[in-house]
Amino acid sequence: MKWQLHNVDAIPWLIDQSSDNFDALVTDPPYSSGGLHTGTRTADSPNGKYLNDPGKYPEFTGENRDQFSYMQWSTLWMTHAHRVLRAGAPVMVFSDWRQLPVLTSALQAAGFTWRGIVAWDKTEGVRPQKGRFRQQAEFVCWGSKGKWHSSDGPVLPGVFRYSVAAGGPKLHTTGKPVPLMADLVKACPSGSVLDPFAGSGSTGVAVIRSGRFFVGCEREEAYFNVACDRLSEIA
Ligand SMILES: C[S@@+](CC[C@H](N)C(=O)[O-])C[C@H]1O[C@@H](n2cnc3c(N)ncnc32)[C@H](O)[C@@H]1O
């Protein structure tokens, strides 16, 4: 078996893990974003906020925090994640433009060294806004637990261009393309990669295909089942 997926809340699960246990963290937490107004952001379901067709995917929770509480919650889970990672472990956490400032603060408050931002260019297939800029990018805030694990290896790009559906159909409201996840995983050491917010398992697919070991948590049973089916097909 090249993976473990747990149908649990990530925070108590992280608290139960032993220290210095995983080699990298690559994750896409709920953004608590979207919607034009605070009321929409904090009250609407994720599918209502993010999709034209809200019935297309199962719902998920954890999307109702305002920016202040999102920063506190991010600091909380990243503090526990910091403890369970080995020294030198890379950390990569997705965000959108709205939450990026608080996420970079939370990452540092949790004890990580913040090293930069990778941009995911989602191509022209998304969010046209007449007379304004297209919401075409999401971001990966990256850093490490102390010193970066290696001073060797290929130079990796800082911008990746993939459509949302690249590499196969999207299986989650906010699913990420597997080729993008595969590019991010290249910066991880061999060993284990942790994703506490696994969703439909896109990180897991990329991790397993790379020959590394995947450990994930997903709280919603519907997505846990989607991810298990997906990971079982490849390993
Ligand atoms: C942005 S989605 C991840 C999507 C994933 N990258 C993919 O490609 O399918 C975040 C996921 O985190 C899950 N989640 C939210 N809060 C959680 C928690 N406290 N513990 C575990 N999972 C949680 C949600 O159910 C959701 O599926």
The ligand as an SDF file (V2000), in Angstrom:
LIG
                    3D

 27 29  0  0  0  0  0  0  0  0999 V2000
  -10.1330   22.8750   -1.2520 C   0  0  0  0  0  0  0  0  0  0  0  0
  -10.7110   21.2880   -0.8960 S   0  0  0  0  0  0  0  0  0  0  0  0
   -9.3970   20.2190   -1.4590 C   0  0  0  0  0  0  0  0  0  0  0  0
   -9.5640   19.8180   -2.9000 C   0  0  0  0  0  0  0  0  0  0  0  0
   -8.4550   18.9180   -3.3960 C   0  0  0  0  0  0  0  0  0  0  0  0
   -7.2080   19.6430   -3.5590 N   0  0  0  0  0  0  0  0  0  0  0  0
   -8.8140   18.2650   -4.7050 C   0  0  0  0  0  0  0  0  0  0  0  0
   -8.1360   18.4570   -5.7070 O   0  0  0  0  0  0  0  0  0  0  0  0
   -9.8290   17.5600   -4.7310 O   0  0  0  0  0  0  0  0  0  0  0  0
  -10.5540   21.2300    0.8380 C   0  0  0  0  0  0  0  0  0  0  0  0
  -11.0990   19.9610    1.4700 C   0  0  0  0  0  0  0  0  0  0  0  0
  -10.8120   19.9960    2.8720 O   0  0  0  0  0  0  0  0  0  0  0  0
  -11.8650   19.3480    3.5630 C   0  0  0  0  0  0  0  0  0  0  0  0
  -11.8330   19.8310    4.9490 N   0  0  0  0  0  0  0  0  0  0  0  0
  -12.2430   21.0300    5.4200 C   0  0  0  0  0  0  0  0  0  0  0  0
  -11.9920   21.1360    6.7360 N   0  0  0  0  0  0  0  0  0  0  0  0
  -11.4090   19.9710    7.0940 C   0  0  0  0  0  0  0  0  0  0  0  0
  -10.8740   19.4820    8.3190 C   0  0  0  0  0  0  0  0  0  0  0  0
  -10.9220   20.2150    9.4290 N   0  0  0  0  0  0  0  0  0  0  0  0
  -10.3120   18.2530    8.3320 N   0  0  0  0  0  0  0  0  0  0  0  0
  -10.2580   17.4920    7.1970 C   0  0  0  0  0  0  0  0  0  0  0  0
  -10.7520   17.8930    6.0150 N   0  0  0  0  0  0  0  0  0  0  0  0
  -11.3000   19.1280    5.9540 C   0  0  0  0  0  0  0  0  0  0  0  0
  -13.1160   19.7240    2.7970 C   0  0  0  0  0  0  0  0  0  0  0  0
  -14.1310   18.7570    2.9930 O   0  0  0  0  0  0  0  0  0  0  0  0
  -12.6000   19.7740    1.3520 C   0  0  0  0  0  0  0  0  0  0  0  0
  -12.8820   18.5740    0.6650 O   0  0  0  0  0  0  0  0  0  0  0  0
  1  2  1  0
  2  3  1  0
  2 10  1  0
  3  4  1  0
  4  5  1  0
  5  6  1  0
  5  7  1  0
  7  8  2  0
  7  9  1  0
 10 11  1  0
 11 12  1  0
 11 26  1  0
 12 13  1  0
 13 14  1  0
 13 24  1  0
 14 15  1  0
 14 23  1  0
 15 16  2  0
 16 17  1  0
 17 18  1  0
 17 23  2  0
 18 19  1  0
 18 20  2  0
 20 21  1  0
 21 22  2  0
 22 23  1  0
 24 25  1  0
 24 26  1  0
 26 27  1  0
M  CHG  2   2   1   9  -1
M  END
$$$$
